[in-house]
Each structure stands twice: as C-alpha cells, then as structure tokens.
Amino acid sequence: MDLDQFDIQIFEILQQDNMTSQRDIGDKIGLSAAAVQRRIKKMREEKVITADISVINPEEVASQILLFVEIELDTDKIEFIDEIKSTFSKIPQIQQCYYVTGEVDFVLVMVVNNMREYESLTRKLFFSNSNIRRFKTFVNMHTVKTGLQIPLPKKDFK
C-alpha cells in the first residue's frame, strides 16, 4: 500500500490511542471524518493495520513474571526451524517470538504466573526438544519502557 502524509499522520494518532474518534483525527490532520474512516478501512483491508487491541499492564492486573529467553538450536535445517516456530506460536505463555540472527536463533518474551509454571514449560518445550542445544533465561526485575509503536518514515510529501 502506498502511504501518503495523511496515512502517516493517522498511524501516529492511532498508535498513541486507537480509541481517538475519526472526527478528532480528521480535525487534527485536516480531513473529514468520512475520509479518515475510508483510509482506516482500507488499511485494515490491506492488512497494514492488523489489530485493534488494548494493552494491559500486567503489573496492575496480576503478579506475573516476565521472562526473556534466548534459544540456540542444534541444527538450522529449515524443517526444524519451521517446526519450532509452529510450536512456539501455539504456547499462550509465549507472548512474542523472534527468529533472529547472531549467536542465538530465537528470542522469546514469556509471561508466567510463577517459576514452577516456567520450569514445567522448560521441560515440555526445551529439554524434551533434541534440537534445542541450550537456552538462557532473563527475569525482568522492572519494566522501564515498553513500546508497540512503529517509527514511521518521514517522507518529503508534495
């Protein structure tokens, strides 16, 4: 999808607060509410906008533990990589999964209720998988900053 300056401005507003009314967005960027609505609808249809969600602060809702896990595979055969991607995608405690370059193959962001739950998951996911050479876990002590906003390109629009 070819984005113009209005699309970029709409993105910036929606990434701050996707509950902003289309009328308010239009007032801020100089479009009618109907034009904003059409643009947002098109971005959803084109899968440029993939979800409208509420981000929950886990520290306010429950006493969950946030973990970051590095996974190093034994072999990099594509069928094993696809299999582990599929497995990780199905585990609700794995909030984010990244297939990365460098010394490790995957980085996971996980949320568990307690360390006993995490131990159980390590047995199920890591120790029982012969293609996982090693994993390293980092426990979050304090969330300083999180972000879901994507920095948008600043184009020279005419």
N, C-alpha and C positions, 0 to 999 in steps of 0.2 A: 504494500500500500504506500502510495506517495503521500507523505505528510507535509502539510504547509504550516505556516506560523500559527494559524488558529488551532490546528490539531495539537501542536506542541503546547500551546497555552492551556488547552482543555486538559491534556495529560497532566500538566503541572498542578492544576487545580484539583483534579480528581485524585492524584497521588497524595495530596495533602488531606483531602476529605472527600471521599466519594459520595457523601450524602449532600454535597452542595447542590442546590437546585439548579436546573438548567437555565432558569431566568437569571439567577445570580451569576452563573458562569458567563452567560451572554452579556450581561451588564458590564462585567469586568473586562471582557475582550472585544466588545463591540459587535456582537452578533445577536440575532433574535434567539429566543428560547427554542423555537422550532428548528432553526439552523443547527443549534448545538445538539438538539435531540437527534437530528438526522446524522450528524457526524459521529456521535457516540454509538448510535445503532449500527452504522457502517463499520466502525472499529470493532464492535463486538462480532458482527458477522464475518469480518476478515480475520478474526482471532488475534487482532492486535491487543485488544483488551480480553483477557482470558477469564477473569473472575472479578466479582464484586464481593468483597469479604469484610468482615470485622476482625481486627487483630486484637486478640485477647492478651492481656498482661498476665502471664502465668503466676507471677509473684502475688498478684491480688486475688487470684481465684483459688489456687491450691498450692500446697508446698511441694512442688515437683522439682526434680533435679534435671538441669540442663547439661548435656554431655556433648563433647565433640570427639569423634572417633576417627582416627586415621587407619585405613585398611591397606595392607600390602598383599598383593596376590602372588601366588607361586608361579603361575603361568599367565601369559597375556593372550592366550588363544581367544578369538572373538566369541566362540560359543560359550566359554566360561564367563566372559565379561557380560554377555547378554543375559546369561542365567542369573548372575548375581544382581544385576540391575533389576531384573524382574522380581527377585526375592526381596530386595530392599524396598522396592516400590510398594509392596503389599503389607509391610510392617507399620502399624499405626504409630508406634513409638519413634520411628524414623521420620522426623519432620522434614528434613531436607537431605538430599543425597547428591553428591557431586562426583563425577568421574573426572579426575584431574591428571595433570602432568606432574612430573617431578619424582621424588623419592617414594611417594605412596601412590596408590591407584584410585582410592576413593576417600572422600571426607564426608562423614555423616554428622548431622545435627540431630540429637536424640533427646526426648523428654521421657523420663520415667518417674514413677511415684516414689521409689526407694531403691537402694543399691541391691537389695535382694532381687527385685524385678530385673535390674540390669544384669546381674550375674546369670540369671536364668536365660536372658536373651543372648548373652555371650556364649553360653553353652549351645544354644539352639542355632545361632547364626554364624558364629565364628569358629568355635572349637570343633564343631561337627562338620565343617566345610574343609575338605582336604586342600582346596585351592587357596585358602587364606593362610599366608605364610606367618603374618603377625598383625596384631592390631594394637593401637596405642590410644588410651582414653585420657581426655582432659575434662575435668569437672569445673563447671562455671561457678565461680565464687560470687560474682556480682556483675550484672549486665550494665555496662556503662553506656552503650549505644547500640541500637538495632535500627535497621532501615530496610524498607521494602521499596523505596523509591528508586527508580531507574534514572540516572542522569541523562537528560535528553540533549541531543545535539542542538547547538545554536547555529542555525543556518542564516545565511545572508539572503533573506527573502526580499523580493522586489515587489 
